C-alpha cells in the first residue's frame, strides 16, 4: 500500500557498484578521501576540482572504507553517485538526487532490508501494549493499546532500535514510518473493539499530510477502525525543530476526529514549549522521569506537567511503569493513564483476560482503591497485589500472637516521617495536644513549645490568603481539607506545607479532634514554579513568551472594558537583524536580542507589558490609558523605543547598528480582542518597514477589511 507517485514506495534495489562519482568542496575531506583511495588500488580520476571518479571491483567495501575513515560530519557532506557505463544526461538527474556518501554506504550495508520491503505484509507485524486508566472505578482497566512495529528477516527478529536506526542511516525512514502506521492499523482489525489505538509517527517523514497520510486513512478504513479511536503519537519529540510543520500535521489529524499525543515529554524548555504550543490530547511522560518516581524531583516535574496539561483539558500518561511504587506515585500525582510492564507487556493481539477482569472487580467490590484494582492484575491474568490486601494466615502449627494495637499505632505515629499533630476541637481556639517527632523536625519547634497553642503560629506575619480562608472555613464546618500553605519554621525560614486535616467525631457524631498531616513539599512547589516560569517565558531574554503576553493582553482588555480605560499594542520588529546572524553568527544575534529586551523594558512605562513574540519580533502592551489620549501616549512610548536603538549594540569585537519598525494598534479603534489588535499592529509594522523603516506607524481605520488583513511581504 503506497501513495501514488510518492517516494514512500519501495526503494529500488541497487545494482552492482563499479563506478562511483564523489564530490566535496572541503579540502581536508578531499585529502582524506584520496588517502583512503590510494590504499585500495582502485582507479581514481579527478574530473574537476573536488570531483573524483572511482572505478572499483568491490563497491560495497569501498563505500564502507571511505565512510569509516571519515567523521560523520565529513561523510555527511560528501555527495556520491553510482554511475553506469553510459551516463550522459542521466548523470545530471542522478546527481540531483544523489544521496550522501554516508547514506550510500548505509544502503550497501543494510541492503538486507530491501526484501522486507518487498514482502511488507509477511515481514512486518505489530505488537500491542495495553494502556490502562488510573481511575478509581470498577470499570478501570485497559482503555487502549500502543502499536509497536516488529520485523523478521530471513535470519533474525529485528527490534525497533536496530530497525529504525538502519532505515535512518540508509534514508529509508519515511518508508518504514509509513509501514509502521499501516501495519499497526491492519493488525488491530477484528479485536480492538472500542479501545483507543496509539500509532507512532515521525513528523519529519510526513512532508504534506494530505498526501503522505492518505495511506493511513485508507488502512484504518480497511481495518474497520473509526478515526476517533486513533491516537497519533509523535515519537522522538526531543528532536522536533519545526513546530509550525508539526502543528499542521496535528491539525490535519484533529480535523478528521483523531487524537494526537506527544511522546517522551521532559522538563526542558523545548518540551514545555511544545506542550504549551501544541496542547496535545495526551502527553506521555519521559521514561527517565517516570522511572525515578517517587523521588521528589520527579514528583515535582510530573505534578507540574499534570497541572499544565489538565489546565487545557489534556490527559497525562506515564509510560515504562515497572513497579507498584511508580504506579502509586503517578496515580497520586494525578496522572490519568499508565503503560509499562507493570500493567502488561507488548503482545500480538493482546486482549485482557477474563481472570484479569474478575480480579480487578473483586478488589473493587471489597472496597479497594483504584490503584489497588490496577495493582491486583497486570491485565494478562497474573495476580499481583491481591495477596497484599489479605491478612496473612498463621503458619501451620502456630497460633496468632496477641498484638497491642493501640501501642503499635502510637509507636507508628511517633516514628512516621509525616508530621502529625492533633488539635482538641472541644476547647477554645483548638489547641494542639500532640505533635510527633517529624513535626518537630519540620518546624524546628519542640513539643513543649507548641502544645496548648493554636497551630496558626506556623503561618507567620503574612496577609490572609484564599487558601487560609478555605482552611478556616473547612475547620469551622467540621470538614476534612487538603491544601498547600506557606509556613514558617522557628528560625524564620519558609517552607511549603502540604497539609491534610481530618475531623474526628465521637460515637454521638460530635466533633472532638482534628488530625493534621504535614509534608514538606518545598522542592516540588519550587520545581512547579520553575517549570511554570519556563513554560510562560522566553528562555533567551527572560521576557514573557508569545502565549503569556497574549494572555496578558487579553486580561488587560477585560480590565479596560470594565473600567472604561483603553489599551494600545506596539508590534516591534528589528531592522537589519538578519544581517547580524548571517555575518557574525547566532551567538552575536542572541546578544543583540538580550540587549534589545533590556532597552525595551527601560523604554516602557511601569505597569506596561512586554513579551518576545517570535524571532526578532516583540510585543508591548500599553495599559490603563485614557481612551482620548491613547494614541498620543502610544506614539510617545514608540518614540522612546525608537530612540533606544540610536546607540550601537556592543558585541565582542563589533559595534552593531540595529533599528526597529513599530506598528501601533488602539483598543476599540482597531479591535476589541487580542487577535484583532495584534493583527492590526502587525499590519502597521509592515507599513512602517515599507515606508522607510526606523519609524512607528499607527494602523489605518480600514485595516480590518479582507484585502488589507493579509500581511504584506517585506524583506527582513
Secondary structure in CASP SS format (residue, H / E / C, confidence):
PFRMAT SS
TARGET T0000
AUTHOR 0000-0000-0000
METHOD secondary structure of the structure
MODEL  1
X C 1.00
X C 1.00
X C 1.00
X C 1.00
X C 1.00
X C 1.00
X C 1.00
X C 1.00
X C 1.00
X C 1.00
X C 1.00
X C 1.00
X C 1.00
X C 1.00
X C 1.00
X C 1.00
X C 1.00
X C 1.00
X E 1.00
X E 1.00
X E 1.00
X E 1.00
X E 1.00
X C 1.00
X C 1.00
X C 1.00
X H 1.00
X H 1.00
X H 1.00
X H 1.00
X H 1.00
X H 1.00
X H 1.00
X H 1.00
X H 1.00
X H 1.00
X H 1.00
X H 1.00
X H 1.00
X H 1.00
X C 1.00
X C 1.00
X E 1.00
X E 1.00
X E 1.00
X E 1.00
X E 1.00
X E 1.00
X C 1.00
X C 1.00
X E 1.00
X E 1.00
X E 1.00
X E 1.00
X E 1.00
X C 1.00
X C 1.00
X C 1.00
X H 1.00
X H 1.00
X H 1.00
X H 1.00
X H 1.00
X H 1.00
X H 1.00
X H 1.00
X H 1.00
X H 1.00
X H 1.00
X C 1.00
X C 1.00
X H 1.00
X H 1.00
X H 1.00
X H 1.00
X H 1.00
X H 1.00
X C 1.00
X E 1.00
X E 1.00
X E 1.00
X E 1.00
X E 1.00
X C 1.00
X C 1.00
X C 1.00
X C 1.00
X H 1.00
X H 1.00
X H 1.00
X H 1.00
X H 1.00
X H 1.00
X H 1.00
X H 1.00
X H 1.00
X C 1.00
X C 1.00
X C 1.00
X E 1.00
X H 1.00
X H 1.00
X H 1.00
X H 1.00
X H 1.00
X H 1.00
X H 1.00
X H 1.00
X H 1.00
X C 1.00
X H 1.00
X H 1.00
X H 1.00
X H 1.00
X H 1.00
X H 1.00
X H 1.00
X H 1.00
X C 1.00
X H 1.00
X H 1.00
X H 1.00
X H 1.00
X E 1.00
X E 1.00
X E 1.00
X E 1.00
X E 1.00
X E 1.00
X E 1.00
X E 1.00
X E 1.00
X E 1.00
X C 1.00
X C 1.00
X C 1.00
X C 1.00
X C 1.00
X C 1.00
X C 1.00
X C 1.00
X E 1.00
X E 1.00
X E 1.00
X E 1.00
X E 1.00
X E 1.00
X E 1.00
X E 1.00
X E 1.00
X E 1.00
X E 1.00
X C 1.00
X C 1.00
X C 1.00
X C 1.00
X E 1.00
X E 1.00
X C 1.00
X H 1.00
X H 1.00
X H 1.00
X H 1.00
X H 1.00
X H 1.00
X H 1.00
X H 1.00
X H 1.00
X H 1.00
X H 1.00
X C 1.00
X C 1.00
X H 1.00
X H 1.00
X H 1.00
X H 1.00
X H 1.00
X H 1.00
X H 1.00
X H 1.00
X H 1.00
X H 1.00
X H 1.00
X H 1.00
X H 1.00
X H 1.00
X H 1.00
X C 1.00
X C 1.00
X C 1.00
X C 1.00
X C 1.00
X C 1.00
X C 1.00
X C 1.00
X E 1.00
X E 1.00
X E 1.00
X E 1.00
X E 1.00
X E 1.00
X C 1.00
X H 1.00
X H 1.00
X H 1.00
X C 1.00
X C 1.00
X C 1.00
X H 1.00
X H 1.00
X H 1.00
X H 1.00
X C 1.00
X H 1.00
X H 1.00
X H 1.00
X H 1.00
X H 1.00
X H 1.00
X H 1.00
X H 1.00
X H 1.00
X H 1.00
X C 1.00
X C 1.00
X C 1.00
X H 1.00
X H 1.00
X H 1.00
X E 1.00
X E 1.00
X E 1.00
X E 1.00
X E 1.00
X C 1.00
X C 1.00
X H 1.00
X H 1.00
X H 1.00
X C 1.00
X C 1.00
X C 1.00
X H 1.00
X H 1.00
X H 1.00
X H 1.00
X H 1.00
X H 1.00
X H 1.00
X H 1.00
X H 1.00
X H 1.00
X H 1.00
X H 1.00
X H 1.00
X C 1.00
X C 1.00
X C 1.00
X E 1.00
X E 1.00
X E 1.00
X E 1.00
X E 1.00
X E 1.00
X E 1.00
X C 1.00
X C 1.00
X C 1.00
X H 1.00
X H 1.00
X H 1.00
X H 1.00
X H 1.00
X H 1.00
X H 1.00
X H 1.00
X H 1.00
X H 1.00
X C 1.00
X C 1.00
X C 1.00
X E 1.00
X E 1.00
X E 1.00
X E 1.00
X C 1.00
X H 1.00
X H 1.00
X H 1.00
X H 1.00
X H 1.00
X C 1.00
X C 1.00
X C 1.00
X C 1.00
X H 1.00
X H 1.00
X H 1.00
X H 1.00
X H 1.00
X H 1.00
X H 1.00
X H 1.00
X H 1.00
X H 1.00
X H 1.00
X H 1.00
X H 1.00
X H 1.00
X H 1.00
X H 1.00
X C 1.00
X C 1.00
X C 1.00
X E 1.00
X E 1.00
X E 1.00
X E 1.00
X C 1.00
X C 1.00
X C 1.00
X C 1.00
X C 1.00
X H 1.00
X H 1.00
X H 1.00
X H 1.00
X H 1.00
X H 1.00
X H 1.00
X H 1.00
X H 1.00
X C 1.00
X C 1.00
X C 1.00
X C 1.00
X E 1.00
X E 1.00
X E 1.00
X C 1.00
X C 1.00
X C 1.00
X C 1.00
X C 1.00
X C 1.00
X C 1.00
X E 1.00
X C 1.00
X C 1.00
X C 1.00
X C 1.00
X C 1.00
X C 1.00
X H 1.00
X H 1.00
X H 1.00
X H 1.00
X H 1.00
X H 1.00
X H 1.00
X H 1.00
X H 1.00
X H 1.00
X H 1.00
X H 1.00
X C 1.00
X C 1.00
X C 1.00
X C 1.00
X H 1.00
X H 1.00
X H 1.00
X H 1.00
X H 1.00
X H 1.00
X C 1.00
X E 1.00
X C 1.00
X C 1.00
X C 1.00
X C 1.00
X C 1.00
X E 1.00
X C 1.00
X C 1.00
X H 1.00
X H 1.00
X H 1.00
X H 1.00
X C 1.00
X C 1.00
X C 1.00
X C 1.00
X C 1.00
X C 1.00
X C 1.00
X C 1.00
X C 1.00
X C 1.00
X C 1.00
X C 1.00
X C 1.00
X C 1.00
X C 1.00
X H 1.00
X H 1.00
X H 1.00
X H 1.00
X H 1.00
X H 1.00
X H 1.00
X H 1.00
X H 1.00
X H 1.00
X H 1.00
X C 1.00
X C 1.00
X C 1.00
X E 1.00
X E 1.00
X E 1.00
X E 1.00
X E 1.00
X E 1.00
X C 1.00
X C 1.00
X C 1.00
X C 1.00
X C 1.00
X C 1.00
X C 1.00
X E 1.00
X E 1.00
X E 1.00
X E 1.00
X C 1.00
X H 1.00
X H 1.00
X H 1.00
X H 1.00
X H 1.00
X H 1.00
X H 1.00
X C 1.00
X C 1.00
X C 1.00
X H 1.00
X H 1.00
X H 1.00
X H 1.00
X C 1.00
X C 1.00
X C 1.00
X C 1.00
X H 1.00
X H 1.00
X H 1.00
X H 1.00
X H 1.00
X C 1.00
X C 1.00
X C 1.00
X C 1.00
X C 1.00
X C 1.00
X H 1.00
X H 1.00
X H 1.00
X H 1.00
X H 1.00
X H 1.00
X H 1.00
X H 1.00
X H 1.00
X H 1.00
X H 1.00
X C 1.00
X C 1.00
X C 1.00
X C 1.00
X E 1.00
X E 1.00
X E 1.00
X E 1.00
X E 1.00
X E 1.00
X E 1.00
X E 1.00
X C 1.00
X C 1.00
X C 1.00
X C 1.00
X C 1.00
X E 1.00
X E 1.00
X E 1.00
X E 1.00
X E 1.00
X E 1.00
X E 1.00
X E 1.00
X E 1.00
X E 1.00
X E 1.00
X E 1.00
X C 1.00
X C 1.00
X C 1.00
X C 1.00
X C 1.00
X E 1.00
X E 1.00
X E 1.00
X E 1.00
X E 1.00
X E 1.00
X E 1.00
X E 1.00
X E 1.00
X E 1.00
X C 1.00
X H 1.00
X H 1.00
X H 1.00
X H 1.00
X H 1.00
X H 1.00
X H 1.00
X H 1.00
X H 1.00
X H 1.00
X H 1.00
X H 1.00
X H 1.00
X H 1.00
X H 1.00
X E 1.00
X C 1.00
X C 1.00
X C 1.00
X C 1.00
X C 1.00
X C 1.00
X E 1.00
X C 1.00
X H 1.00
X H 1.00
X H 1.00
X H 1.00
X H 1.00
X H 1.00
X H 1.00
X H 1.00
X H 1.00
X H 1.00
X H 1.00
X H 1.00
X H 1.00
X H 1.00
X H 1.00
X H 1.00
X H 1.00
X H 1.00
X C 1.00
X C 1.00
X E 1.00
X E 1.00
X E 1.00
X E 1.00
X E 1.00
X E 1.00
X E 1.00
X E 1.00
X E 1.00
X E 1.00
X C 1.00
X H 1.00
X H 1.00
X H 1.00
X H 1.00
X H 1.00
X H 1.00
X H 1.00
X H 1.00
X C 1.00
X H 1.00
X H 1.00
X H 1.00
X H 1.00
X H 1.00
X H 1.00
X H 1.00
X H 1.00
X H 1.00
X H 1.00
X H 1.00
X H 1.00
X H 1.00
X H 1.00
X H 1.00
X H 1.00
X H 1.00
X H 1.00
X C 1.00
X C 1.00
X C 1.00
X C 1.00
X C 1.00
X E 1.00
X E 1.00
X E 1.00
X E 1.00
X E 1.00
X E 1.00
X C 1.00
X C 1.00
X E 1.00
X E 1.00
X E 1.00
X E 1.00
X E 1.00
X E 1.00
X E 1.00
X E 1.00
X E 1.00
X C 1.00
X C 1.00
X C 1.00
X C 1.00
X H 1.00
X H 1.00
X H 1.00
X H 1.00
X H 1.00
X H 1.00
X H 1.00
X H 1.00
X H 1.00
X H 1.00
X H 1.00
X H 1.00
X H 1.00
X H 1.00
X H 1.00
X C 1.00
X C 1.00
X C 1.00
X C 1.00
X E 1.00
X E 1.00
X E 1.00
X C 1.00
X C 1.00
X E 1.00
X E 1.00
X E 1.00
X C 1.00
X C 1.00
X E 1.00
X E 1.00
X E 1.00
X E 1.00
X E 1.00
X E 1.00
X E 1.00
X E 1.00
X E 1.00
X C 1.00
X C 1.00
X C 1.00
X E 1.00
X C 1.00
X C 1.00
X H 1.00
X H 1.00
X H 1.00
X H 1.00
X H 1.00
X H 1.00
X H 1.00
X H 1.00
X H 1.00
X H 1.00
X H 1.00
X H 1.00
X H 1.00
X H 1.00
X H 1.00
X H 1.00
X H 1.00
X C 1.00
X C 1.00
X C 1.00
X C 1.00
X C 1.00
X E 1.00
X E 1.00
X E 1.00
X C 1.00
X C 1.00
X C 1.00
X C 1.00
X C 1.00
X C 1.00
X C 1.00
X H 1.00
X H 1.00
X H 1.00
X H 1.00
X C 1.00
X C 1.00
X C 1.00
X C 1.00
X C 1.00
X C 1.00
X C 1.00
END
